[in-house]
Amino acid sequence: MEILEQHSLQTYNTFGIEAKAAFFTEAQNLDDLRAARRFADERGLDCLMLGGGSNVLLSGDYEGLVVINALRGIDAEPLAGDEVAVTIQSGENWHELVLHCVEQGWGGIENMSLIPGCVGAAPLQNIGAYGVELKDVFIRLEALSLETLEVETFDKAACQFGYRESFFKREGKGKYWVTSITLQLTTAGHRINTSYGAIEQTLEEWQISQPTIADVSKAVIHIRQSRLPDPAVLGNSGSFFKNPVIPETLFQTIQATHPEVPSYPAGEGLVKLPAAWLIEECGWKGKRVGNTGCHERQALVLVNHGGASGAEIMQLSSDIQASVLEQFQIRIEPEVNFI
Ligand SMILES: Cc1cc2nc3c(=O)[nH]c(=O)nc-3n(C[C@H](O)[C@H](O)[C@H](O)COP(=O)(O)OP(=O)(O)OC[C@H]3O[C@@H](n4cnc5c(N)ncnc54)[C@H](O)[C@@H]3O)c2cc1C
């Protein structure tokens, strides 16, 4: 395992922010992960694992050891009925996994096509898109404890999944490196889910009335490409904020002055609002501040127009939070991990 020093992280984060890692390595297997952790421990360094860097905001240079996850491999084991358990090593690219599953005829994750990043980060925030979340197909994961260097198994209940949440973003934060995940997918009788967003409309335009999992995947890719900026062209980390869940009483106050406010039920006495709508109402959509800004088509996406620092994006994010708080009395929380 080679350790590099003062290594640029610009191509390892989708915001494209220039920051340096004091130490940097790539882990191909479990032995590399353990060696990386020991290297950091011996020198009293912090460690940061990165997959695709598509959900991080680097606030500056990283003084510890950055470990790039390159653990690869996919195994499938038939289950009873029309199902298969697929175990994926955590350094596999998520979207390539989706395409592989669709090609194999395994259904369940096609609605999550084109989400950037690696498999290992997917359980951290219970990734989701177009009406499906990771938890819907999740069986278990394996993770290396950074304390004992032993591999532990977490079933679905132990992961404590919520909306863009899990045990690994709370009590387990910074304590484990996910090494593999196992998903339960269908081999026949797929549960096709086209009810969310513009999937149905897209399939209708394509004159597809009996969509396959491949059709759904293609529709989701098509919709995402037309709505979200490609990080390879314009630095971003997708949705920057989570959609807030607020008490119904506050929602009614907002609705009195903004009858058009979109909302979704979120449990007893609770309502979820789209953060994008709140941000847009505060006048941020398409606004540029120095090298940063709010995307012109999607207010929830903060972008690096070129040369922005992590500090500039953090400033923009806190200015947006402050104006939403002032106008609506709602504190929107970042989905992105600040490093
Ligand atoms: C254009 C765009 C669109 C997006 N759309 C969606 C979407 O529709 N739905 C959605 O849920 N997300 C979306 N995201 C966010 C992002 O793609 C996901 O959160 C993804 O799972 C992050 O994976 P990553 O490998 O890039 O994680 P990274 O950014 O590398 O890491 C994120 C965090 O996880 C930690 N981490 C990474 N790997 C591991 C591991 N193996 N073990 C322990 N900790 C680890 C890191 O230390 C960091 O704290 C989008 C991002 C972009 C840029």
The ligand as an SDF file (V2000), in Angstrom:
LIG
                    3D

 53 58  0  0  0  0  0  0  0  0999 V2000
  -25.2920   15.0410   -9.1900 C   0  0  0  0  0  0  0  0  0  0  0  0
  -25.5650   14.3240   -7.8820 C   0  0  0  0  0  0  0  0  0  0  0  0
  -26.8070   13.7260   -7.7010 C   0  0  0  0  0  0  0  0  0  0  0  0
  -27.0830   13.0350   -6.4980 C   0  0  0  0  0  0  0  0  0  0  0  0
  -28.2980   12.4520   -6.3510 N   0  0  0  0  0  0  0  0  0  0  0  0
  -28.6050   11.7710   -5.2200 C   0  0  0  0  0  0  0  0  0  0  0  0
  -29.8740   11.1350   -5.0590 C   0  0  0  0  0  0  0  0  0  0  0  0
  -30.7220   11.1520   -5.9490 O   0  0  0  0  0  0  0  0  0  0  0  0
  -30.1160   10.4850   -3.8930 N   0  0  0  0  0  0  0  0  0  0  0  0
  -29.1920   10.4130   -2.8920 C   0  0  0  0  0  0  0  0  0  0  0  0
  -29.4860    9.7960   -1.8680 O   0  0  0  0  0  0  0  0  0  0  0  0
  -27.9730   11.0070   -3.0250 N   0  0  0  0  0  0  0  0  0  0  0  0
  -27.6610   11.6730   -4.1550 C   0  0  0  0  0  0  0  0  0  0  0  0
  -26.4340   12.2910   -4.2860 N   0  0  0  0  0  0  0  0  0  0  0  0
  -25.4740   12.2240   -3.1620 C   0  0  0  0  0  0  0  0  0  0  0  0
  -24.4090   11.1080   -3.3030 C   0  0  0  0  0  0  0  0  0  0  0  0
  -24.3140   10.6540   -4.6160 O   0  0  0  0  0  0  0  0  0  0  0  0
  -24.7060    9.9120   -2.3900 C   0  0  0  0  0  0  0  0  0  0  0  0
  -24.7870   10.3380   -1.0530 O   0  0  0  0  0  0  0  0  0  0  0  0
  -23.6150    8.8320   -2.4980 C   0  0  0  0  0  0  0  0  0  0  0  0
  -24.0080    7.6860   -1.7650 O   0  0  0  0  0  0  0  0  0  0  0  0
  -22.2650    9.3000   -1.9850 C   0  0  0  0  0  0  0  0  0  0  0  0
  -21.3200    8.3120   -2.3360 O   0  0  0  0  0  0  0  0  0  0  0  0
  -19.7620    8.6620   -2.3930 P   0  0  0  0  0  0  0  0  0  0  0  0
  -19.0530    7.3780   -2.5980 O   0  0  0  0  0  0  0  0  0  0  0  0
  -19.5080    9.7160   -3.3980 O   0  0  0  0  0  0  0  0  0  0  0  0
  -19.5270    9.2160   -0.9220 O   0  0  0  0  0  0  0  0  0  0  0  0
  -18.3940   10.2250   -0.4640 P   0  0  0  0  0  0  0  0  0  0  0  0
  -18.8030   11.6110   -0.8710 O   0  0  0  0  0  0  0  0  0  0  0  0
  -17.0800    9.7440   -0.8970 O   0  0  0  0  0  0  0  0  0  0  0  0
  -18.5430   10.0900    1.1070 O   0  0  0  0  0  0  0  0  0  0  0  0
  -19.6760   10.5730    1.7760 C   0  0  0  0  0  0  0  0  0  0  0  0
  -19.5110   10.2970    3.2770 C   0  0  0  0  0  0  0  0  0  0  0  0
  -19.5060    8.8990    3.5010 O   0  0  0  0  0  0  0  0  0  0  0  0
  -18.2620    8.4890    4.0880 C   0  0  0  0  0  0  0  0  0  0  0  0
  -17.9360    7.2060    3.4450 N   0  0  0  0  0  0  0  0  0  0  0  0
  -17.7450    6.9730    2.1390 C   0  0  0  0  0  0  0  0  0  0  0  0
  -17.5430    5.6610    1.9280 N   0  0  0  0  0  0  0  0  0  0  0  0
  -17.6100    5.0580    3.1350 C   0  0  0  0  0  0  0  0  0  0  0  0
  -17.4820    3.7150    3.5790 C   0  0  0  0  0  0  0  0  0  0  0  0
  -17.2530    2.6970    2.7430 N   0  0  0  0  0  0  0  0  0  0  0  0
  -17.6100    3.4560    4.9090 N   0  0  0  0  0  0  0  0  0  0  0  0
  -17.8380    4.4580    5.8030 C   0  0  0  0  0  0  0  0  0  0  0  0
  -17.9470    5.7520    5.4270 N   0  0  0  0  0  0  0  0  0  0  0  0
  -17.8480    6.0440    4.1080 C   0  0  0  0  0  0  0  0  0  0  0  0
  -17.2810    9.5970    3.7670 C   0  0  0  0  0  0  0  0  0  0  0  0
  -16.2360    9.6220    4.7200 O   0  0  0  0  0  0  0  0  0  0  0  0
  -18.1770   10.8190    3.8270 C   0  0  0  0  0  0  0  0  0  0  0  0
  -18.3810   11.2190    5.1560 O   0  0  0  0  0  0  0  0  0  0  0  0
  -26.1200   12.9660   -5.4660 C   0  0  0  0  0  0  0  0  0  0  0  0
  -24.8570   13.5870   -5.6770 C   0  0  0  0  0  0  0  0  0  0  0  0
  -24.5960   14.2400   -6.8780 C   0  0  0  0  0  0  0  0  0  0  0  0
  -23.2440   14.8680   -7.0920 C   0  0  0  0  0  0  0  0  0  0  0  0
  1  2  1  0
  2  3  1  0
  2 52  2  0
  3  4  2  0
  4  5  1  0
  4 50  1  0
  5  6  2  0
  6  7  1  0
  6 13  1  0
  7  8  2  0
  7  9  1  0
  9 10  1  0
 10 11  2  0
 10 12  1  0
 12 13  2  0
 13 14  1  0
 14 15  1  0
 14 50  1  0
 15 16  1  0
 16 17  1  0
 16 18  1  0
 18 19  1  0
 18 20  1  0
 20 21  1  0
 20 22  1  0
 22 23  1  0
 23 24  1  0
 24 25  2  0
 24 26  1  0
 24 27  1  0
 27 28  1  0
 28 29  2  0
 28 30  1  0
 28 31  1  0
 31 32  1  0
 32 33  1  0
 33 34  1  0
 33 48  1  0
 34 35  1  0
 35 36  1  0
 35 46  1  0
 36 37  1  0
 36 45  1  0
 37 38  2  0
 38 39  1  0
 39 40  1  0
 39 45  2  0
 40 41  1  0
 40 42  2  0
 42 43  1  0
 43 44  2  0
 44 45  1  0
 46 47  1  0
 46 48  1  0
 48 49  1  0
 50 51  2  0
 51 52  1  0
 52 53  1  0
M  END
$$$$
